[in-house]
Amino acid sequence: MGKQVISLIGVPTDIGAGHRGASMGPEALRVAKLAEKLTRRGLEVVDRGNLQGPMNPWLPPENGYRHLPEVVAWNTAVYTAIYEELNAGRLPIMLGGDHCLAIGSITAVARYCREQGKKLRVLWLDAHADFNTAQVTPSGNIHGMPVACLCGQGPQALTELGGSSPTVTPDVFRQIGIRSVDEGEKRLVREARITIHDMRHIDEAGVKRVMEEALAGIDDDTHVHVSFDVDFLDPSIAPGVGTTVRGGPNYREAQLCMEMIADAGRVASVDIVELNPAFDKRNQTARLAVDLIESLFGKSTLIR
C-alpha cells in the first residue's frame, strides 16, 4: 500500500437548495487551501476539478419536487465520479454544492461497499434530518430529502439511482447535531428508526459520549462515510450557509467530533456540503470547514 490518495471533486450547484450560492462552495474551499493543507498532512491530494450539469432554472415545485430532472442529472454525474474514484482506490471528498448531492455520493459508496463486502456507516453531521418527502415537504427543495431518498422514499429516478431501491437501510445512518426537523418529517424519521443524536442529547451527554455511541460497532470491515453539512456548526462560527439554525456545536465540540472520527480510523469518503460563500464573512466558514476536515484526517490539537 502506498500513500492514501485523496481526490477532490467539485460539484458547483445549488440545484436542491432554497437559496442561491452553494454553487460557489467548491471554489471557496479551494481558496481556503483544502488541498494544500491535506498535502501538508502527508496525504497525496488530486483535485479532479468540477463536475458539470444543468443550470439552476429557479422554478417552483412540480408534484412536490423542485428541479427534479436537474437534480437527477447532477446526482448521476456525482454517482459516476465518486464510484470511479473509489474503484481506483482513492478516497473521494465531494466539495458541494447542496446536500441533495449526497444521494449520488452515498449511492456510489453503497454500491462500492456491496461489491467489496464492507459494512457501511454514514455519519450525517447536520442541523437537519433531511428526511422530507414530496408529501410532507414545506418547500419542495430536494436538499431536505436525501436521507429519505437513500432509504427508498422519494422519486424513482433518485431512489433507484444505483439500479435498485432502497440504496441503504436506515440503520447505516448516525445523525449528529440535529436541531431542526419539520413536523411531518418527525413521524417519518421515527417510522424509519433513524438513529439521531440531536443537540439535546449532545447537551445532556456531551460530545464524547455521543460520538462513542455513533462510532460503536465500527471495525476493520467498515467503510465510514462522513456527510458534513456545514450548517451542523453553530451559525455564530459558521455564518456561510443558507439554512442557519441556532444552537449548534461550537468550535471545540466540532473539533472533538472530527478528532474522534479520525481516531476510529475508518473514514473512506466525505461530503462537504451547503457551504454558501454568499452568506459568509471573508470566507471564514470555508476556512473553518477546511480546519475541521484537517482534523478528520488526523490533525490533532494534542501532542501525542
C-alpha positions in Angstrom: 0.0 0.0 0.0 1.3 3.4 -1.0 0.1 6.7 0.4 -3.6 7.3 0.7 -4.6 9.3 -2.3 -7.4 11.8 -1.7 -9.4 13.1 -4.7 -11.3 16.4 -4.5 -14.4 16.5 -6.7 -16.2 19.9 -7.0 -19.9 19.9 -7.6 -20.8 23.6 -8.2 -24.6 23.6 -8.0 -27.3 24.8 -5.6 -30.0 22.8 -7.6 -31.6 21.3 -4.4 -31.4 24.3 -2.2 -33.7 27.1 -1.2 -31.1 29.9 -1.6 -28.7 30.6 -4.4 -25.0 30.4 -3.6 -24.0 26.9 -2.6 -22.8 26.6 -6.2 -19.8 28.7 -5.1 -18.9 26.3 -2.3 -16.2 24.2 -4.1 -14.2 27.3 -5.1 -14.4 28.7 -1.5 -13.0 25.5 -0.2 -10.1 25.7 -2.7 -9.5 29.3 -1.8 -9.3 28.2 1.9 -6.4 25.9 0.8 -8.1 22.5 1.4 -5.7 20.7 -1.0 -2.5 22.3 0.4 -3.5 21.7 4.0 -4.2 18.0 3.4 -1.0 17.7 1.4 0.8 19.1 4.5 -0.7 16.2 6.5 1.3 13.8 4.3 -1.6 12.9 2.1 -1.5 12.8 -1.6 -4.2 15.1 -3.0 -5.6 15.2 -6.5 -8.0 17.9 -7.5 -10.3 16.5 -10.2 -11.8 19.9 -10.9 -15.6 20.4 -11.1 -18.4 18.2 -12.5 -20.8 19.7 -14.9 -24.5 19.7 -15.0 -27.6 21.8 -15.9 -28.0 25.4 -14.8 -30.4 26.0 -11.9 -33.7 27.2 -13.5 -35.0 28.5 -10.2 -38.6 27.3 -10.6 -41.4 26.5 -8.2 -42.0 22.8 -7.2 -43.7 20.3 -9.5 -45.5 17.5 -7.8 -43.7 18.3 -4.6 -40.2 18.5 -6.0 -38.2 21.5 -7.2 -35.9 20.9 -10.2 -36.2 17.1 -10.2 -34.8 16.5 -13.7 -31.8 18.7 -12.9 -31.3 17.1 -9.5 -31.2 13.7 -11.2 -28.7 14.9 -13.8 -26.3 16.3 -11.1 -26.6 13.3 -8.9 -26.0 10.9 -11.8 -22.7 12.8 -12.5 -21.8 12.6 -8.8 -22.6 8.9 -8.6 -20.4 8.1 -11.6 -17.5 10.2 -10.5 -17.4 9.1 -6.8 -17.8 5.4 -7.8 -14.8 5.8 -10.2 -12.6 7.3 -7.5 -13.5 4.6 -5.0 -12.9 1.8 -7.6 -9.5 3.3 -8.3 -8.6 3.0 -4.6 -8.8 6.7 -3.9 -10.7 8.5 -1.1 -13.2 10.9 -2.6 -14.1 14.2 -0.9 -17.1 15.8 -2.6 -17.0 19.6 -2.5 -20.6 20.7 -2.6 -22.9 22.1 -3.6 -26.0 21.5 -1.6 -26.9 18.4 0.4 -29.1 16.8 -2.3 -25.8 15.7 -3.9 -25.3 13.2 -1.1 -27.8 11.0 -2.9 -25.3 10.5 -5.7 -22.2 10.2 -3.5 -23.8 7.7 -0.9 -25.4 5.7 -3.7 -21.9 5.2 -5.2 -20.4 4.4 -1.7 -23.1 1.9 -1.0 -22.5 0.1 -4.4 -18.8 0.0 -3.7 -19.3 -1.4 -0.2 -21.6 -4.1 -1.5 -19.0 -5.1 -4.1 -16.2 -5.1 -1.6 -18.2 -6.9 1.1 -17.8 -4.0 3.5 -20.3 -2.6 6.1 -21.3 1.0 5.6 -21.6 3.6 8.4 -22.8 7.1 7.4 -22.1 9.8 9.9 -24.5 12.6 9.0 -23.4 15.8 10.6 -26.2 18.3 10.1 -28.7 20.6 11.8 -31.5 18.9 9.7 -32.6 15.3 9.4 -33.1 15.7 5.6 -35.9 13.0 5.6 -38.6 15.0 3.9 -40.7 13.5 1.1 -43.0 15.2 -1.5 -45.9 14.5 0.8 -44.5 16.4 3.8 -42.0 18.9 2.4 -42.8 22.5 3.2 -40.7 23.8 0.3 -40.1 21.1 -2.4 -36.3 21.6 -2.0 -34.6 18.3 -2.6 -31.7 19.1 -0.2 -34.2 18.4 2.5 -34.8 14.8 1.2 -31.5 12.9 0.6 -31.8 10.6 3.6 -35.4 9.7 2.7 -34.4 9.1 -1.0 -31.4 6.9 0.1 -33.7 4.9 2.3 -36.1 4.3 -0.7 -38.7 7.1 -0.1 -38.8 9.5 -2.9 -39.0 9.8 -6.7 -37.9 6.6 -8.5 -35.2 8.4 -10.5 -33.4 9.2 -7.2 -34.3 6.1 -5.1 -33.1 3.9 -7.9 -30.1 5.9 -9.0 -27.8 2.9 -8.4 -30.2 0.4 -10.0 -32.5 -0.7 -7.2 -34.2 0.7 -4.2 -33.5 1.2 -1.3 -29.9 2.2 -1.7 -29.3 1.7 2.0 -31.2 0.8 5.1 -31.8 3.4 7.8 -29.5 1.5 10.3 -26.4 2.7 8.4 -27.0 6.3 9.5 -25.9 8.1 12.6 -27.3 11.6 12.5 -25.4 14.1 14.8 -26.2 17.7 15.7 -29.8 17.6 14.6 -31.9 20.5 15.8 -34.5 21.3 13.1 -36.9 18.7 11.9 -40.2 19.5 10.2 -43.4 18.2 11.7 -44.3 15.6 9.1 -40.6 14.7 8.9 -40.6 13.8 12.6 -43.1 11.0 12.0 -41.1 9.6 9.0 -37.8 9.6 10.9 -39.5 7.7 13.8 -41.0 5.2 11.5 -37.7 4.7 9.7 -36.0 4.4 13.1 -33.0 6.5 12.1 -30.5 6.9 15.0 -30.5 10.6 15.8 -28.1 12.2 18.3 -29.7 15.6 18.5 -28.4 18.7 20.2 -30.4 17.9 23.4 -28.6 14.6 23.6 -25.3 16.3 23.0 -26.1 18.9 25.7 -27.0 16.2 28.2 -24.4 13.5 27.4 -21.6 15.6 26.0 -19.9 15.2 22.6 -17.5 12.4 23.8 -20.3 10.1 24.8 -22.4 10.9 21.8 -19.5 10.2 19.4 -18.7 6.9 21.2 -22.3 5.8 20.6 -22.2 7.0 17.0 -18.9 5.2 16.3 -19.8 2.0 18.2 -19.5 -1.2 16.2 -17.1 0.2 13.6 -14.4 -2.3 12.8 -11.8 -3.1 10.1 -14.6 -4.1 7.8 -16.4 -0.8 8.0 -16.4 1.9 5.4 -17.1 5.2 7.2 -18.7 7.9 5.1 -18.8 11.4 6.6 -21.6 13.6 5.2 -20.7 17.0 6.6 -23.3 19.7 6.2 -21.7 23.0 7.2 -24.9 24.1 8.9 -24.1 21.4 11.5 -22.0 24.1 13.1 -23.4 27.0 15.2 -24.1 30.0 12.9 -22.0 32.2 15.2 -18.9 30.4 13.9 -20.2 29.4 10.5 -22.4 32.1 9.0 -21.8 30.9 5.4 -24.8 28.6 5.0 -28.3 29.2 3.6 -30.2 27.4 6.4 -28.8 28.6 9.7 -30.2 27.1 12.9 -29.0 28.5 16.2 -27.7 26.2 19.0 -25.3 24.0 17.0 -21.9 22.7 18.1 -19.3 25.2 19.0 -15.7 25.1 17.7 -14.4 22.8 20.4 -17.3 20.4 20.2 -16.9 20.2 16.4 -13.2 19.6 16.7 -13.7 16.8 19.2 -16.3 15.3 16.9 -13.8 15.2 14.0 -10.9 14.0 16.1 -12.9 11.1 17.4 -14.0 10.1 13.9 -10.3 10.3 12.9 -9.3 8.2 15.9 -11.7 5.4 14.7 -9.5 5.3 11.6 -12.1 4.2 9.0 -13.0 7.3 7.1 -13.1 6.3 3.4 -15.3 9.0 1.7 -16.5 12.5 2.6 -19.1 15.1 1.6 -18.7 18.8 2.4 -22.0 20.5 1.5 -24.1 23.6 1.9 -21.2 26.0 2.2 -22.6 29.2 0.8 -20.0 31.9 0.4 -22.7 34.5 -0.5 -23.7 34.5 3.2 -20.2 34.2 4.6 -17.9 36.7 6.1 -14.4 36.8 4.5 -14.5 33.1 3.7 -14.4 32.3 7.5 -16.9 29.4 7.2 -14.8 27.8 4.4 -11.7 28.2 6.5 -13.3 26.6 9.5 -14.6 23.7 7.3 -11.1 23.1 6.0 -9.7 23.2 9.6 -12.3 20.6 10.6 -11.5 18.4 7.6 -7.8 18.5 8.5 -8.8 17.2 12.0 -10.8 14.5 10.3 -7.6 13.4 8.6 -5.5 13.4 11.8 -4.6 16.9 12.7 -4.8 16.6 16.5 -4.9 19.5 18.9 -2.8 17.4 21.2 0.9 16.4 21.1 0.5 12.7 21.3 
